[in-house]
Amino acid sequence: MSSYLSETLMVCKAHTWKATVLPDGRWLLYNQTEHQAITLAATAGILWELCDGRTPVAGLIQQLQDLYPKAQTEQLKADIQRMIHSLLEQELVIIPETPAS
């Protein structure tokens, strides 16, 4: 997988995972099929939730920039790219064959 994802790429949550936000802001994702649990940092959990299969990477970046207006734009873009790569590698999100409707 290349280190840069196209900003037009769309990703969606893998539907086998269910989320709970913990009191400290982290996200607990549980896969009922595989009986696995993963904890995500707050921002990664928010990003995971935003992955709807209709919003391109550029839109995800914009939504998180709106949420974190004081963040440096280039650093935030790089962080989001890394987070999406990680979510893909862990199969928490997928690249849909066709965009969600």
ABEGO torsion letter per residue (X at the ends): XBABBBAABBBBBBAABBBBBBAAGBBBBBBAAAGBBBBBBAAAAAAAAABAGABBAAAAAAAAAAABAABBAAAAAAAAAAAAAAAAAAGABBBBABBBX
